[in-house]
């Protein structure tokens, strides 16, 4: 029976992996090493700026381990969503890092890059042609919103990764892809059934998160035409029918249906069987081809500039009246910011989050324990950094000295920093939760082979 | 009366992309699953997160002893008013809910 063996070193490059488990996986002679390089989970700033959340040194150290392991295994190495956000800038960034690693280790490799960046004009044209549709809970979009995005990416699927594999590359550096596509592409390309390919990819994409000892990272997924088998590589890591099937819950709004470019996976009737204490066999996963070939879009834009300011309050009388105290400051501060800076109330927002009371959950908070101290996190958002900074500076005298009543000695609260205000730069927002129809899967992607 | 967290093994909340939040209640036993599955209404969960009940997806999964809810994020991830970038802190709110 035709089989494909894929080694997944970790849930993401930057999270680390067990080198002993990696060596054990390499010894099994995988057909491909696949690792994810990012996600939206760290927020819109990375996509908006086109930068990585992990330090370059961390990325380089972990990527070097895989580049060297690949040379030993003699199979391709693919990374999806390079540099956290998968913008074109991050593909170039990781390509440069790869060249440094190859030179430092004296090894050669053929590299292909797949870019997922979308010019606003392409998406605007698709929007005009009714080829862009909103997913559930999507924000409204327009030509203006698309034009104001600092980065738009489309999520590549199995077809684009397969095209990159067909270049014969040793190393494939892909921009934004679905987490699963880098794993599902090869079994599908080799003619194996798409249901198990996508399902095995979904279970495998977070590395050993589908097993016990999840931080060990490395797992092996063996695909065939009827199903797939999950084998964790680290000592003390065991996959069980429970850990594997429960992984479909993880960061998934629907644990049975998974939409991917070109169709959707249905695991409602999948069967999970323990082969031994560590390995699980899965069968019964179904793939349904969609009516149109669609790719998901992500975009981020600048939604104002922020300055933050912290103060700490320890006086019991102030703690007892902390919400009233904050409300009074906000009222007085708003009036002063408008008067002194010539602003309208709608030009900016100022929020005082009371750390120790409800800073995490806001008005959903149900706990009412008494507190002994409060941190006050002032968040100012305005249309430019200088204005945000000025508004935050106007908060300073209040957070330092604002009295609960007029008839009391002037209080002074604790500032942990000088200067008290901290510019946060541009505040980005996710602007797209849409899919775009493509006539040909490669239409929105750029594949380059580097000699 | 017990809270959800006193009955079950673990409550987890995570982003399901920037626009959705998903909550997984790992009940740990068939008895706890039955208690949760029958005792916790979708309406109560919707009210807890100030969501419209018809926007809340619910999955009762006896094979895993899991009850799962997914809903549009109370604030889009990273929006100015968002308080938790990764969405993990919504779990205690559900765990502390009294089950009738």
Interface residues (C-beta under 8 A of the other chain):
Chain A: X40 X41 X42 X43 X44 X45 X135 X136 X137 X138 X139 X242 X245 X246 X249 X250 X251 X252 X253 X254 X255 X256 X303 X304 X349 X351 X353 X359 X360 X361 X362 X363 X364 X365 X366 X367 X379 X381 X427 X428 X429 X430 X433
Chain B: X14 X15 X16 X17 X18 X19 X20 X22 X24 X26 X48 X49 X50 X57 X59 X61 X63 X64 X66 X68 X70 X72 X73 X74 X76 X77 X78 X79 X80 X81 X83 X84 X85 X86 X89 X90 X93 X96 X97
